[in-house]
């Protein structure tokens, strides 16, 4: 059962952090590229829903294990023509058959899943051959000084930020799961503390 902190405090903190202008700008860059039947890993509060193009997207199915966040996602703004289904589930054990989706969207999710390798393996399983994996994640910084601070801060950060990790690699983890990286960009998000601001985003394929 979720604690009182997880139920009443954490959703507000996540909204402040995940809806910050630099992160919303990154979402706006990536999400409109989605096409066909789309799976969103860790849909959370549904912050991506406003950016899907219903002319390109047949449907969006989002999974998240947190009932409180799923309820917010159900009511999140989106184009009324967009078909959305929000389901209870974890990225590490997706409740879908293999080769069910044309595209998977993963934004600021791999930092907080229990097992990122399992989540990526599952995403690859449910994508059709040639399916696209669109990602935008924060993680381990390339600068040794920043990375040292990330390792120092992470134990406390995980407790207050819903299990969010600061030191997980992004692109290399996606490649290790068997995806082919087609495009990848990176930077420190402006207006964000550097220990939490290293961002990698792009596209991979099955």
N, C-alpha and C positions, 0 to 999 in steps of 0.2 A: 504494500500500500504506500502511495506517495506521502511524503512528510508534508507538514503544513508549509514549510519553506518551499518545497517543490510545487505545491498546489497554488499558493497565493503570492509568494514573493518572486520566485524564479521567473514565471511568465512575464512579469513586468520588467525585470532586469534584461531578459532576453529581447523583449520588444525594443527597449532603449538601445541595446547594442546592435542587434541584427537589422534594425530599421534605420540605423545611422546613415546619413547621406552618402558617405563613401561606399558603404556596402550595398545600398540600393542602386547606386550608379553601376556597380559591377553586375548586379542582377540584370539591370536594364541592357547591358552589353550582351549578355549571354543567353538569357531565356528566350528572346524572340527568335532565336535560331532553331528552336525545337520544332519538329515536324511529326506528323502521323500519330500513332498511339504512343503517348508519353507516360513514362513512369517517373515520379519525383520521389527520390529517397529523402526521408526526413522532412516531410512537407512543413512540419512545425506550425507556425502561425499563418501559413499561406501567403507569405510576403512575395513569392514569385508569381502568384496567380494573375496579378494585374499586367504582367509583361508577356503572357502567352498570346500569340496571334491565332485567333480562332479560324482564320482562313487557311492556316497551315497545319493546325493541330486538330486531329480527329477527336481526341479525348485526353484528359490528364487524370491519371490515377496516382494519388499521393498516399504514402504510408508513414505512420509515426506511432510510436508506442505510448505517447502521453495523451491521455484523454483530454486534459485541459487544453493542450495545444491543438488537438484535432478540432475541438469545438470552435476555437478561434478561426482556424483555417476554413471551416465550413461557412463562416460568415464573412470571410475576407473579400475585399473588392476584386472583381474580375469582369471581363466582358460578359454580358448575359448570354451570348451565343456560345461561350466556352463550356464544354461538357466536363464536369469535374466530379470525381469520386474520391472521398477521403476514407482510408481504411486503417484499422488497427493492425500494426505489424512492425517488425524490426527489419532493418536493412540486412541483417545477417541471416535471416530465414524468411525470405519473401514468399508470400502465399500465392504465387503465380506459377503457371506452367512455363517450361522452357520456351524460348523464342516467342514470347508473347508481345513484345514491344518493339517499336521502331527506334525509340530514343529514350535515354535515361538522363535526367537532370539531377545533379548533385551539387548543392551550394551550401557551404558552411555546415556540412554534415559529418564528414569523415573525422573531424576533430573530436566528436562526442559519441560516436558509436562505440559499442563494447569491443568489436573486433573489425578494424578497417579492412583487413585482408579478406575476411569472410564476406563483408558487405560488398566489396568489389567483385569477388567471385560470384556472388549471387546476382549482381547487376549484369555481369557478363552472361550468366546462364539464361536470364530472362529476355535478353536482347536477341533479336533476329540476326542471322548472318549479315554482316555489313552494317549492323545497327550502330547508332552514334551514342557516345557517352559525353555529355557536356558537363564540365566541372568548373567550379570556382571555390577554392578552399584556402583557408589560412593554415600556416604550419611552420615547420622548422626553417628558420632564417639561414641564409647562406653566410652571413657575417658571423665569425666566431664570437665576437663580443656580445652581439645580440642573442646568439644561441645560448651563451652561458647564462644570461639573465633569464631567458625562457626556462631553462632547466631549474634555476633557483625559484622562480615564481610558480612554476606549474603545480606543485603539490597543493598550495593554497588555492590557486586559480581553479583547479578541478572541483574543489569543494564548494566554491561559491558560484561557479558558472555552469552547473548542470553536467559535470563530467567532461567539460571541454579541455582538450589537451593542446598545449602550445608547441610541442616538439615533434609532432608526427610529420614525416615527409609526405609530399603530395604527388607530384608527377612520377617520381620513381616508384611509389607504391602502386600507382595505376598501371605503369608499365609491368611491374612484377606480377600483376594479376592477369597478364596476358593481353592487355589492350595495346593497340598500335596508336601512338601519339601522332596526331596529324597537325596540330597547332598548339602552341603553348606560349603564354605571356606571363610576366611576373613583375611585381613592384611592391614597395611598401605603400599601403593605403595612406593617402594624405589625411591629416587630422586624426591619426590613430597612433597610440603608443607603439613603438617599433617592436616591442616584445609580442604584441598581438596583431601586428599589421602586415606581416609578410604574406602576400597573396599570390597564388598561382591559378591561372584559369586557361581554358582552352577546350579542345575537342579530341576525343580518341574514338577508335572504332574496334569492333569485334573482328 
